Amino acid sequence: MEEKLSDKLFNKKENGWEKIDTREKEAIFTFSNGYINFLNKSKTEREAIKSAKKIAEENGFRDIATYDSLKAGDKVYFINRDKSMYLAIIGEKKIEEGMHIIGSHVDSPRLDLKPNPLYEDSGFAYFKTHYYGGIKKYQWTTIPLSVHGVIVKANGEKIEVNIGEDDNDPIFTITDLLPHLAMDQMEKKLKNGISGEDLNLLIGSIPYNEEKETEKIKLNIMNILNQKYGMTEKDFLSSEIELVPAFKARSLGFDESMVASYGQDDRVCAYTSLIAMMHLENVKNTAVCILSDKEEIGSMGNTGMESHMFDYFISELLNKTGENRPNLLDKVFCYSKMLSSDVDAGYDPIYASVSEKNNSAFLGRGVGLNKYTGARGKSGASDANAEYVAWIRNLLEKNDIRYQISELGKVDIGGGGTIAYILADKGVDVIDCGVPVLSMHAPYEVTSKYDIYSAFKTYKAFWNE
């Protein structure tokens, strides 16, 4: 039968589920089960790196510090302050000829405790919080929250905290005003309905039996924490305690075609890229996987991509392969290719007014690529050149991987960014390539299992090229 002219010339945007067989569907669902398990164990950047280290070591990766020299096929990792991680498989070609890099981030929007968080008021004990990243503050009230993080005492002792995930644990919440008394609150703009200073976590109400003490409930809470962790109130000063939704990651829909979970921005790309690297053998170009921190607040700090820690890791690769010489690092970056593996805004028909439908990413249509991000007139964008976009297109099409190229909403509505520009500034060819998400930055985000598996296949194909 002769091919229709429209089939030959048009860019057909079809639902990927319609084109798969039973075997591939089973592979998609099996892969997604592993992803859901990862999400439930990895609700903070520290927990994600801990999970990633376990996965890497089970697949033959070793700390780069244990190697005096490196050769093709060696698998190494470097962990930066328990919050970010770089992994590499040494390729057959010299690193000087360029690396293939995939970079995601493992931090997500959340609430952090303030340095002096604990207080008592009118029969309740609370923790004061400071939100991290771009959130809609009203979404964080009246939901179950869990407490995760570390307490480091002045003597260096480190205590890990995880309360609210086990079914036998208590949970915590932030209260909101009842509708009957919320007339003034509901007259405010949505962004002002809940203030940052009102995001106070309710943590207790039983007083300690001490007649002369004025803050009996606070004392009771501190006594519980002291008995459980051996801590005093001063130990909050050197702690990193995060509040995250206590919701479990689950399959979504009667057909179980989607995943609902906190933290899919950007652990969906972190997991798919990490697992793709675990499936690699005999790569031509050295394969590098980045699991970065601090992307949600600008990638600053010594665990964010703006630091020189990644440069240090690549320099160590060059040192231990015996290639290094002055200024070689700059050349390596200029000859390298990268996928900035961050999520894309999925088209939501309920909120269609903010999207330009012809240039939106749809759930179930495959991995999403953004040639550029930024805001309005491409401000702050990393804009991939046409030659590199064509190279990526060829890679995806010859491997029969469904993809879509989109923008982040209508031109004048808003915008966003990733770590792409940071590597582009070093001279690397970069394009954003990730999974479309509904309800991005909310306590419960939604992705398609088809797109998750498409991302895994994309990252694996990129490294094998």
C-alpha positions as CSV (number, residue, x, y, z in Angstrom):
1,M,0.0,0.0,0.0
2,E,1.4,3.4,-1.0
3,E,2.4,5.7,1.9
4,K,0.1,8.7,2.4
5,L,1.8,12.0,1.7
6,S,0.9,13.3,5.1
7,D,2.5,10.3,6.8
8,K,5.6,11.0,4.8
9,L,5.9,14.7,5.5
10,F,4.2,15.5,8.8
11,N,5.6,15.1,12.3
12,K,3.1,12.6,13.7
13,K,2.6,13.0,17.4
14,E,1.2,9.7,18.6
15,N,0.6,8.0,22.0
16,G,3.4,5.6,22.6
17,W,1.3,3.1,24.3
18,E,-0.5,2.3,21.0
19,K,2.7,1.1,19.4
20,I,4.1,-1.4,21.9
21,D,3.6,-5.1,22.2
22,T,3.0,-7.2,25.3
23,R,6.6,-7.9,25.9
24,E,7.6,-4.2,25.9
25,K,4.7,-3.3,28.1
26,E,5.9,-5.9,30.7
27,A,9.4,-4.4,30.5
28,I,8.0,-0.9,31.1
29,F,6.0,-2.0,34.2
30,T,8.9,-4.0,35.6
31,F,11.2,-1.1,35.2
32,S,8.7,1.2,36.8
33,N,8.4,-1.1,39.8
34,G,12.1,-0.6,40.5
35,Y,11.8,3.1,40.1
36,I,8.9,3.3,42.6
37,N,11.0,1.3,45.1
38,F,13.9,3.8,44.6
39,L,11.6,6.7,45.2
40,N,10.3,5.3,48.5
41,K,13.8,4.9,49.8
42,S,15.2,8.2,48.4
43,K,13.2,11.2,49.5
44,T,16.1,13.5,50.1
45,E,19.3,14.2,48.2
46,R,21.4,12.3,50.9
47,E,19.1,9.3,50.7
48,A,19.2,9.3,46.9
49,I,23.0,9.3,46.9
50,K,23.0,6.5,49.4
51,S,20.7,4.5,47.2
52,A,22.8,5.3,44.1
53,K,26.0,4.2,45.8
54,K,24.5,0.9,46.8
55,I,23.2,0.3,43.2
56,A,26.6,1.3,41.7
57,E,28.7,-0.9,44.0
58,E,26.4,-3.9,43.3
59,N,27.2,-3.4,39.6
60,G,31.0,-3.2,40.0
61,F,31.7,0.5,40.6
62,R,34.4,1.5,43.0
63,D,35.4,4.8,44.7
64,I,37.9,6.5,42.4
65,A,40.2,7.0,45.4
66,T,40.8,3.2,45.5
67,Y,42.4,3.4,42.0
68,D,46.0,4.4,41.3
69,S,45.4,4.2,37.6
70,L,42.5,3.7,35.2
71,K,42.0,1.8,32.0
72,A,39.2,1.2,29.5
73,G,36.3,-0.5,31.2
74,D,37.0,0.6,34.7
75,K,33.9,1.8,36.6
76,V,34.4,4.5,39.2
77,Y,32.4,7.0,41.3
78,F,33.1,10.0,43.5
79,I,30.7,11.2,46.2
80,N,30.8,14.9,47.2
81,R,29.7,15.4,50.9
82,D,27.0,12.7,50.7
83,K,24.8,15.1,48.5
84,S,26.1,14.7,45.0
85,M,27.8,12.0,43.0
86,Y,29.7,11.5,39.8
87,L,30.1,8.1,38.1
88,A,32.2,7.2,35.1
89,I,33.0,4.2,32.9
90,I,36.3,4.7,31.1
91,G,35.9,4.4,27.3
92,E,38.0,2.8,24.6
93,K,38.9,6.3,23.2
94,K,41.0,8.7,25.1
95,I,39.1,11.1,27.3
96,E,40.8,13.9,25.3
97,E,38.5,13.0,22.4
98,G,35.4,13.9,24.5
99,M,33.0,12.4,27.0
100,H,29.4,11.5,26.8
101,I,27.8,13.1,29.9
102,I,24.3,12.8,31.3
103,G,23.5,15.1,34.2
104,S,20.4,15.2,36.5
105,H,19.8,16.4,40.1
106,V,18.6,14.7,43.2
107,D,17.4,17.6,45.3
108,S,13.7,18.5,45.3
109,P,11.5,21.3,46.7
110,R,10.9,20.8,50.4
111,L,10.8,22.4,53.8
112,D,13.9,22.7,55.9
113,L,14.1,23.3,59.6
114,K,15.4,26.7,60.7
115,P,18.6,26.6,62.8
116,N,16.5,27.3,66.0
117,P,13.3,25.5,65.1
118,L,11.6,24.3,68.3
119,Y,9.1,26.5,70.1
120,E,5.9,26.2,72.1
121,D,2.7,28.2,71.8
122,S,-0.8,27.8,73.4
123,G,-0.5,24.1,74.2
124,F,1.4,22.9,71.1
125,A,5.0,22.4,70.1
126,Y,6.1,23.3,66.6
127,F,9.1,23.3,64.3
128,K,9.8,26.5,62.4
129,T,10.6,25.9,58.7
130,H,12.3,27.6,55.7
131,Y,11.1,26.4,52.3
132,Y,13.6,25.2,49.8
133,G,13.1,25.7,46.1
134,G,10.0,26.9,44.2
135,I,6.8,25.7,46.0
136,K,3.2,26.7,46.2
137,K,3.1,27.1,49.9
138,Y,-0.6,26.2,50.3
139,Q,0.1,22.8,48.9
140,W,2.2,21.9,52.0
141,T,-0.6,22.4,54.6
142,T,-2.8,19.6,55.9
143,I,-0.8,16.8,54.3
144,P,1.2,14.1,56.2
145,L,4.8,15.0,56.4
146,S,7.9,13.0,57.5
147,V,11.1,14.2,59.0
148,H,14.4,13.2,57.3
149,G,18.0,14.3,57.6
150,V,21.1,14.3,59.8
151,I,22.1,15.7,63.2
152,V,25.8,16.3,63.6
153,K,26.9,16.9,67.2
154,A,29.8,19.2,68.1
155,N,32.0,16.1,68.6
156,G,31.4,15.0,65.0
157,E,28.9,12.2,65.8
158,K,26.4,12.0,63.0
159,I,22.9,10.7,63.5
160,E,20.5,9.8,60.7
161,V,16.8,10.7,61.1
162,N,13.9,9.2,59.3
163,I,10.5,9.5,61.0
164,G,7.1,9.1,59.3
165,E,7.8,6.6,56.6
166,D,7.3,3.4,58.5
167,D,3.6,2.6,59.1
168,N,4.4,2.4,62.9
169,D,5.9,5.9,62.9
170,P,4.0,9.1,63.8
171,I,3.6,11.6,61.1
172,F,3.5,15.4,61.2
173,T,1.5,18.1,59.5
174,I,1.1,21.9,59.0
175,T,-2.4,23.1,59.9
176,D,-4.6,25.5,57.9
177,L,-7.6,27.7,58.7
178,L,-11.1,26.2,58.6
179,P,-13.3,27.6,55.8
180,H,-15.8,29.0,58.3
181,L,-13.2,31.5,59.5
182,A,-11.1,32.0,56.4
183,M,-13.0,34.8,54.7
184,D,-10.0,37.2,54.9
185,Q,-7.6,34.5,53.9
186,M,-9.6,33.5,50.8
187,E,-9.7,37.1,49.7
188,K,-5.9,37.1,49.3
189,K,-4.1,36.1,46.1
190,L,-3.3,32.4,46.0
191,K,0.4,33.0,46.5
192,N,-0.3,35.0,49.7
193,G,-2.9,32.7,51.2
194,I,-0.2,30.9,53.3
195,S,2.9,32.8,54.3
196,G,6.3,31.2,54.7
197,E,6.5,32.1,58.4
198,D,3.2,30.2,58.9
199,L,4.6,26.9,57.6
200,N,5.1,25.6,61.1
201,L,5.1,21.9,61.7
202,L,2.9,20.6,64.5
203,I,5.0,18.1,66.5
204,G,3.4,17.5,69.9
205,S,0.9,18.6,72.7
206,I,1.8,16.6,75.9
207,P,3.4,18.6,78.7
208,Y,6.4,17.3,80.7
209,N,5.5,16.9,84.4
210,E,7.7,19.7,85.8
211,E,5.7,22.2,87.8
212,K,8.3,25.1,87.6
213,E,9.0,24.8,83.9
214,T,7.1,27.4,81.7
215,E,7.6,25.5,78.4
216,K,6.5,22.0,79.4
217,I,5.5,20.8,76.0
218,K,8.8,21.9,74.4
219,L,10.6,20.2,77.3
220,N,8.7,17.0,76.7
221,I,9.6,17.0,73.0
222,M,13.3,17.7,73.8
223,N,13.3,14.9,76.3
224,I,11.9,12.5,73.7
225,L,14.6,13.6,71.2
226,N,17.3,13.3,73.9
227,Q,16.2,9.8,74.8
228,K,16.0,8.7,71.1
229,Y,19.0,10.5,69.7
230,G,21.0,11.8,72.7
231,M,20.6,15.3,71.4
232,T,20.1,18.7,73.0
233,E,18.5,21.8,71.5
234,K,21.9,23.2,70.5
235,D,22.4,20.2,68.2
236,F,19.7,21.6,65.9
237,L,22.3,24.3,65.0
238,S,24.5,21.7,63.2
239,S,21.7,19.6,61.7
240,E,20.1,19.3,58.2
241,I,16.5,18.3,58.8
242,E,14.1,18.2,55.9
243,L,10.3,17.8,55.8
244,V,9.0,15.9,52.9
245,P,5.6,14.4,52.1
246,A,4.9,11.0,53.8
247,F,3.0,9.8,50.7
248,K,4.3,6.6,49.2
249,A,5.2,6.4,45.5
250,R,2.4,4.5,43.8
251,S,1.1,3.4,40.4
252,L,-1.6,5.8,39.3
253,G,-4.8,5.1,37.3
254,F,-7.0,2.1,36.7
255,D,-4.6,1.0,34.0
256,E,-1.6,1.7,36.3
257,S,0.0,3.6,33.4
258,M,1.5,6.4,35.5
259,V,3.5,7.0,38.7
260,A,2.5,9.4,41.4
261,S,5.2,10.4,43.9
262,Y,7.0,13.2,45.6
263,G,10.4,14.2,44.2
264,Q,10.1,13.0,40.6
265,D,11.7,16.3,39.7
266,D,14.3,15.2,39.1
267,R,14.8,11.7,40.6
268,V,13.0,10.3,37.6
269,C,15.9,11.3,35.4
270,A,18.5,10.5,38.1
271,Y,17.2,6.9,38.4
272,T,16.8,6.3,34.7
273,S,20.2,7.6,33.9
274,L,21.8,5.7,36.8
275,I,20.2,2.4,35.8
276,A,21.1,3.0,32.1
277,M,24.7,3.3,33.2
278,M,24.5,0.0,35.0
279,H,23.6,-1.7,31.7
280,L,26.7,-0.4,29.8
281,E,29.7,-2.4,28.6
282,N,32.6,-1.4,26.4
283,V,31.7,2.2,25.8
284,K,33.7,4.1,23.1
285,N,33.7,7.5,24.7
286,T,34.0,7.7,28.5
287,A,30.5,7.7,30.0
288,V,29.9,10.1,32.8
289,C,26.7,10.3,35.0
290,I,26.1,13.4,37.2
291,L,23.7,13.3,40.2
292,S,23.9,16.9,41.4
293,D,22.6,18.8,44.3
294,K,21.2,22.3,44.8
295,E,19.6,22.7,41.3
296,E,16.3,23.8,42.8
297,I,18.0,26.9,44.3
298,G,20.4,27.8,41.5
299,S,23.1,25.0,41.6
300,M,25.2,27.1,44.0
301,G,27.4,25.8,46.8
302,N,30.1,23.1,46.9
303,T,27.6,20.3,46.1
304,G,25.9,22.2,43.3
305,M,27.0,22.2,39.6
306,E,28.4,25.7,39.9
307,S,31.2,24.4,42.1
308,H,34.5,23.1,40.7
309,M,34.0,19.7,42.2
310,F,32.9,18.2,38.8
311,D,36.1,19.7,37.2
312,Y,38.1,18.0,40.0
313,F,36.5,14.6,39.2
314,I,37.3,14.9,35.5
315,S,40.8,16.0,36.3
316,E,41.2,12.9,38.4
317,L,40.0,10.7,35.5
318,L,42.7,12.4,33.3
319,N,45.3,12.0,36.0
320,K,44.6,8.3,36.5
321,T,44.4,7.4,32.8
322,G,47.8,9.1,32.4
323,E,46.4,11.7,29.9
324,N,46.5,14.9,31.8
325,R,48.6,18.0,30.8
326,P,48.1,21.7,31.1
327,N,44.8,23.1,29.7
328,L,43.6,19.6,28.6
329,L,40.4,19.9,30.7
330,D,39.1,22.8,28.6
331,K,39.7,20.7,25.4
332,V,37.9,17.7,26.9
333,F,34.8,19.8,27.6
334,C,34.8,21.4,24.2
335,Y,34.8,17.9,22.6
336,S,32.1,16.5,24.9
337,K,28.4,15.9,24.4
338,M,25.7,16.0,27.2
339,L,22.1,15.4,27.9
340,S,20.9,17.6,30.7
341,S,18.4,15.1,32.1
342,D,15.9,17.2,33.8
343,V,12.1,17.0,33.7
344,D,9.8,18.8,31.3
345,A,6.4,20.4,32.0
346,G,3.8,17.9,30.8
347,Y,0.7,19.3,29.0
348,D,-2.2,19.4,31.4
349,P,-5.6,19.9,29.6
350,I,-7.1,21.3,32.8
351,Y,-4.6,24.1,32.6
352,A,-4.3,24.4,28.9
353,S,-4.2,28.2,28.9
354,V,-0.6,28.3,29.9
355,S,0.7,26.0,27.2
356,E,1.1,26.3,23.5
357,K,-0.3,23.0,22.4
358,N,1.9,22.5,19.3
359,N,5.0,22.9,21.3
360,S,4.2,21.1,24.5
361,A,5.4,17.8,25.9
362,F,2.6,15.2,26.4
363,L,2.6,12.3,28.8
364,G,2.9,9.0,27.0
365,R,4.6,10.3,23.9
366,G,8.2,9.6,24.9
367,V,11.1,11.4,26.3
368,G,10.9,15.2,26.1
369,L,13.7,17.5,24.7
370,N,14.0,21.2,25.2
371,K,16.3,22.9,22.7
372,Y,16.3,25.9,25.0
373,T,14.8,26.8,28.4
374,G,15.1,30.3,30.0
375,A,12.3,32.8,30.3
376,R,10.4,35.1,27.9
377,G,13.1,36.2,25.3
378,K,15.2,33.0,26.2
379,S,16.7,34.9,29.1
380,G,19.2,32.6,30.9
381,A,18.8,29.9,28.3
382,S,21.2,27.2,27.1
383,D,20.2,27.0,23.4
384,A,21.4,23.8,21.6
385,N,22.7,24.4,18.1
386,A,20.9,22.8,15.1
387,E,23.8,20.4,14.4
388,Y,23.7,18.9,17.9
389,V,19.9,18.6,17.8
390,A,20.2,16.8,14.5
391,W,22.8,14.4,16.0
392,I,20.4,13.7,18.9
393,R,17.4,13.2,16.5
394,N,19.5,10.7,14.4
395,L,20.4,8.8,17.6
396,L,16.8,8.5,18.8
397,E,15.3,7.7,15.4
398,K,17.8,4.9,14.5
399,N,17.2,3.3,17.9
400,D,13.4,3.6,17.4
401,I,12.9,5.7,20.5
402,R,9.9,8.0,20.7
403,Y,10.7,11.6,21.5
404,Q,9.1,15.1,21.5
405,I,10.7,18.5,21.3
406,S,8.9,21.2,23.3
407,E,9.0,24.5,25.2
408,L,8.2,25.2,28.8
409,G,4.8,26.9,28.4
410,K,3.8,30.0,26.5
411,V,6.5,32.5,25.7
412,D,5.3,35.3,28.0
413,I,4.0,33.1,30.8
414,G,7.1,32.1,32.7
415,G,10.0,29.8,32.2
416,G,12.7,27.8,33.9
417,G,16.2,26.4,33.8
418,T,18.3,23.4,34.5
419,I,22.1,22.6,34.8
420,A,22.4,22.7,31.0
421,Y,23.9,26.2,30.9
422,I,26.6,25.4,33.4
423,L,28.1,22.7,31.2
424,A,27.4,24.7,28.1
425,D,29.5,27.5,29.6
426,K,32.4,25.0,29.6
427,G,32.0,24.4,25.9
428,V,30.0,21.1,26.1
429,D,27.2,20.5,23.5
430,V,24.1,20.2,25.7
431,I,20.4,19.7,25.2
432,D,17.8,19.2,27.9
433,C,16.3,15.7,27.7
434,G,14.0,14.3,30.4
435,V,10.5,13.1,31.4
436,P,7.3,15.2,31.1
437,V,5.7,15.8,34.6
438,L,2.3,16.9,35.7
439,S,2.0,19.0,39.0
440,M,5.8,19.8,38.9
441,H,7.2,20.9,42.3
442,A,4.0,19.8,44.1
443,P,4.1,17.3,47.0
444,Y,2.7,14.6,44.6
445,E,3.9,14.7,40.9
446,V,2.7,12.5,38.0
447,T,4.7,10.9,35.2
448,S,4.0,8.2,32.5
449,K,5.6,4.8,32.8
450,Y,6.0,4.9,29.0
451,D,8.1,8.1,29.2
452,I,10.1,6.8,32.1
453,Y,11.2,3.7,30.1
454,S,11.8,5.9,27.0
455,A,14.2,8.0,29.1
456,F,16.1,4.9,30.2
457,K,16.4,3.7,26.6
458,T,17.5,7.2,25.5
459,Y,20.2,7.5,28.0
460,K,21.5,4.0,27.3
461,A,21.6,4.7,23.6
462,F,23.4,8.0,24.1
463,W,26.2,6.4,26.1
464,N,26.5,3.5,23.6
465,E,26.8,5.8,20.6
